[in-house]
Amino acid sequence: MTQPFRPSALARHLPAYAGILAAVVLAASLYFAASVFTPVACALFIIALVWPLQEFLQQRMPRLAALAVVMCVIIVVFMGFASTVVWGFSNIVRAIVSEAPRFQTLYEQAADWLKGHGIVIAGFWAEHFDLRWLVGTLQSITGRVNTTVTFWLVVAVYVILGLLEVPSIGSKIKALTSPIAARVLIEGSRTAAERFRRYMMIRTAMSLATGVTVWALAALAGLDLAPEWGILAFALNYIPYIGPFIATVFPTFYALAQFESWQAALFVFACLNVIQFVIGSYVEPRVSGSALSISPFLVLLSVFFWTWMWGVFGAFIGVPITIAMLTFCAQHPGTHWISELLGDPDAEPKPPPVA
């Protein structure tokens, strides 16, 4: 009697191995070719944000004229945001540089105190840590703004070409021989763009609220550079979890140097954390609801992963990339389970789309 054919264990798991290998190759490509992919990712994100304006204008004027208006809006918004952030960061860096000796003295005193209480690691850091390294790092980060001109020029070219080709690309997708692939691409792109816009609106509103509140607190507490601390909190709030933490630590250390009192620094630290907690953990989730459909764990993982992949830009764009991936997964029955597993834990499960 002929035995039925049974594939080997390797053959059964071959698709899974191929998927893992493809994911590793893709991640390696994104990492080593970051200079190629980051402008494209930034351009696609901007196109998703401004396409409704482009579509609205080109229905009322020539397409090239509408494109010129949209590009002017993008440039004005970007220059206003960048100039404000650079002004605030530059003033903070200059203040830290001028107070560097005081910061170094405070650090050495804290290290000696910890060492006297038997915390050996304090002695290790006292030997290997130099505040001048931190100051130099902050200066280099601020100075890199001047080296990103080429990056943004490339992004602008991609945005212009992309806005011009959106209608033709949509027509080509609709003409695909596979209706499932066409539906996934069209619905996924439309839904992801809507979520991008909602994400940026919510993030901008919460960042403004955080910045204004931090500025008011710093002014009431008598902390120097109150507007700058507000701008720092506003800009860093676009990076979930990590950004608010940094925006809390720097004013606290500056308060310690200015007031020379750990009680005053502790008060500033506690108030800043209350602000971040109320806005980030109470107000924002109720404003966004389940619209973004992404779990807090995956948000934090996305920030760390994309920061490692693409640096500071990856920290900003990481969450939108993850939102897009989950959105496309939700459009196909075979990958719908991924969006359900990694989506908002409080959201009601949705039935998978029909193939």
N, C-alpha and C positions, 0 to 999 in steps of 0.2 A: 504494500500500500504506500502510495506516495505521500510523504510528509508535506504539510503546507509550508509555504515559504515564509520564513520569519526573518525580518531584517535584523542585522546585528545591532548591538547597543550603540556602536559608533555611528551607524547609519541613522538610527532613530534620533540621536542627539546632534546630528550634523547641522540642521538648520539653526539650532541654538548656538552652536560653536561659531557658525558663520556670522550670526548676528552680533555676537560678542566681538569677534575679530573686526567686523565692519565698524562697530562703535569705537574700538580702540584706534583704528586707522583714521577715522573721522576726527576724533579728539586730538590725535597727534598732528593732523593736518591743520586744524584750527589753531593749535598752539604754535607750531613752527612757522606758519604762514599768517601770523596775526596781522602783519602790516598790510596784507591783501584783503583779509576778511573783515577787519574792524571797520574800514570805511564803508564797505558794502552793507554791513549790519546797521551801522548808523544811518546810512541813506535810506534803507528800507523802513527803519523805524520812523524817520522824519516823513517819508512819503505816506505812511499809514496815518500819521497825525494830520497832515495838511491836505490830503486828497479831497475831503468834503469841500474845503474852501476852493480848491482848484476846479472841482466839478461844478460848483455853484457859479463861479466866475466865468468859466468857459461856455456856459449856457447863455451868457449875456454879453460876451465880447469875444474877439478872436482868441484862439487858444494860446498863441504866443504872448498876447497882451495879458491874459490871465496868468500865464506862467511868470511873467515879469513881476506882476503884483504879488504873487505868492512868494517869490524869491525875495522881494523887498521886505515882506512881512517876516520871513524867516531870519533875514540878516538883522533887521531891527531888534527882534526879540532876542536873538543870540547875542548881539553886541551889548544890549542893555544888561542881560543876565551876566555875561562874562565880565564886563567892565565893573559891575557892582561887586561881584565875587572877588575879582582880582584886587580891587581897592581894599576890601575888608581883610583878605588874607595878607596882603602886603603890609598893612598897618599892624596886624597881629605879629607877623614875623619880625618886623622892625622893633616892636615893643619887646618881644622875647629876646632878641639879640642885645638890646640895650640893657636888659635885666639879667643877662646870662650869668654874670658873677654871683648875683644874689641867688639865682636858681641853683648854681653849683654848690654854694655854701649850704643852702637848705638841704640839698640832696646828701651832702657829706654828713651833716648833722643827723639826718634820719638814718643814714647807713651806720653811723657810729652808735646811735641809740639801739638799733636792731642788733648790731654785733654785741653790744653790752648785755643784751637780754638772751644771748645764746643762739641767735638766728644766723647760722654760718653763711647762708647765701648772701646776706647783706655785705659781708666782707668780700666775697667773690665779685659782686657787682661794683663795689667801690673801687676795686682794682682794674676792672675791665670796662667800666662805663664812663664815658666822658660826655657831659652835656653839650660840648661843642659839636659832637657828632650829630646830635639831635637838631641843633640849630642849623648846621650845614645841610641836613636832609630837608628841613623845612624851606630853606632858601632855594635848594635845587628844585623842589616841587613847584615853588612859585615861579622860578625862572623858566621852567619847561613850557609855560604858556606861550612864550615867544617862539618855541620850536614846533608848535602844532599848526602853523599856518598852512603848510603843505597838506597836512592831513585834512583840514577843513576845506581846502580848495578841491581836493579829490572828492570829498563827500558832496560838495556843491555840484560838481559835474555829474555824479551819479544821481543826485536828486533831480536835476534838470532832465536828464535822459529818461529817468524812471517815470517822472510825471508825464512826459510826452508819450511813453509807450504803454501806460496802464490800459487804455482802451483796447489797443491791438492785442496785448497779452491776454486780456479777458476774452476777446473773441477767439483767439487760438485755443484757449483752455476749453471753451464751450464746444469747439470743433473736434476735440479728442475722440478717438474711437471708443475709449472706455468711459461710459457714463459715470461709473463709480469714481474713477480718478478725477473726472471733471467736477463732480459734485464735491468731493473732498477738498480739492484745491480752491474752488470758488467759495464754498461755505466757510472753510477754514480761514481763508484770507480775509473775508468780510468780518467774521466773528472776531478774529485776532485783532484786526484794526480797530474795531469798536472797543475791545477790551484795552488796547493800548491807550486810546483816547480817554477812556474812563479812568484808567490807572494814572495817567499824567494829570488829569484834572483833580483827582482826589489827592494825589501826592503833592501837587502844587498848593492846593488849599491848605493841607495839613502842614506843609513846610512854611507857608506864610504865617499860619497861626503859631507855629512853634517859634519862628524867628521873632515875631512881634512880642510874644510872651517872654522869651529869653531876654530881649532888649529891655523890656519894662522891668524885669527882675533885676538885671544888672544895674540899671539906672537907679532903682530904689535902694539897692544894696550899696551904692557908691563905688561900684567896680568900674575901673577905667575901661575904655574901649567898649562901652555898652552897645553902640550901633554895630561895631565890628563883630561882637559876640552874637548878636542877632543874625547878622548876615551869615556867619559861620554855621549857626544852627539851621538856618534856612537852606543853605546849599547842601550840607551834609545829610539833611533829612531825606534827600532823594535816594540815599543808599540805606536800605532798611537795616535796622539793628546796629550795624557797625558804625554808620554815620552818626546817629544820635549818641552813641557811647563816646565817640571822639569829641563831639560837640559838648559833652558834659565834663570830660576829663580836663581839657585845656583851660577853660575858665576857672576850674577849681584850683589847679596849680598856680594860675596867675593870681587868684585871690589870696592864696597862701603867701606868695611873694609880696603882694601889695600890702596886705593887712598885717603880715607877720604873726598870724594867729591861726592855729589849727581849728579853733572853734568857728571863726568866720568862714574859713574854707569849707568846713564840714556843713555849715549852714547853706552856703552856695551850692555845694554838691547835692545836698538833700533836696533843695528847692528845684534844681535843674532836673533831677530824676523824677520828681513829682510831675513836672511839666511834661517830660518825655513819656511817662507812664500814662498820664491822663489822656494826652492827645494820641499817642501811638497805640495804646492798648484798650482804650475805652471809646474815644470819639471816632477814630478812623475806622475800626471794624464795623461800627454802626452806620457810618456813612457809606462805606463800600458794600456792606452786606456780603453776599456770596457772588457778587458780580465778577470778581477776578478768578474765583474757583481754583484757589491754590492754597495748600496747607502752610501754616507758619514754618514748620520744619523744612519744607522744600524751599521756602523763601530764603531762609538762612543758608541752606546748602547751596542754593543758586548764587548767592552773593559771594560765598567763599570760593566756589568752583570757578566762576567766571572772573573773579579777581585774580586767581592764580593763572587763568588762561590769558587774560587780556589786560591785567593791571587795573588802574583806576577806572578806565572806560568800561571794563568788564563788570566792575562792581555796580555801575549805574545801569548797564544794559542787561545784566544777568537775569533779573526778574522778568522783564518783557520777553526775553528769549524763552524762558521756561513757560510763560503764559502761552506763547505761540505754539510751543511743542505740545502742551496739554490740549490746546484748542484743536489742533490738527488730529491728535489721537482720538478726540471725542467724535470726530466726523466719520470714523470707519468702525464697523462692527468688530473687526479683528483687534483693534487697539483701544476700543472704548474703555476696556477695563483699566487701562493705565490712567486715564483721566479720572476715573472713579476712585482708584486707589490713592492717587497722589493729589487729588483735588481738595476742596474745602471740606474738612471733616464734619462740619455742621450742616452742609448742604444736603438736600434730599437727593437720593439716587435717581438718575434719569435713565429711561430705557435706551438701549443702544440704537443707533440709526439703522434704518432698513437698507440692506445692500442693494 
